[in-house]
Amino acid sequence: MIKHSLKDEQVHLSIDNMDFSYRIPVKKIGNTIDWKIGEKGSETIVMKDVSSWALKLFTKNVSEEKYITQFTYIVKEYAPKNNIDWDETLMAINVQNEYNNMANNKVDNQEIISTLNEKYKLDSK
């Protein structure tokens, strides 16, 4: 379970027994970005209006859906008027993590993008 508290206009997040402890400014917790997956200067996958913080937090070691769901509720608590597309965010986390795994196995960027586009029915840019 993600524990959270508010102190000095920052949301403090942590998960017991895991290397997961972050402080996010309340003003920024609802921020969105258009996330690009792939190598710079080549074909990429673009995911629109995703939570910038969810991508930073859950495309590393901790990516279990239960934590992402808990984080969703925390963001909604502190930034109820956010414009985050949570379905797109969850998909972006899954696609980014899969991209990272394939890239670690020395698969070519073009091949990874093609495979992910087909699997998730995405368009690349």
CORUR-V750069 format. One line per field, one symbol per residue. ss: DSSP state (H for helix, E for strand, C for the rest). phi: phi as a letter, one per 40 degrees, with the letter a starting at -180 (. if undefined). Layout:
ss: ???
phi: ???
This chain:
ss: CEEEEEECCEEEEEECCCCCEEEEEHHHCCCEEEEEECCCCCCCEEEEEEEHHHHHHHCCCCCCHHHHHHHHHHHHHHCCCCCCCHHHHHHHHHHHHHHHHHHHCCCCHHHHHHHHHHHHCCCEC
phi: .ccaabaffbccbabdgbcaabbbcdcbcccbaccbbhcdgbcbbbbcfccccdcccbbbcbbcdccccccdccccccbcbcbcccccccccccccccddcccccgccddccdcccdcccfbbcb
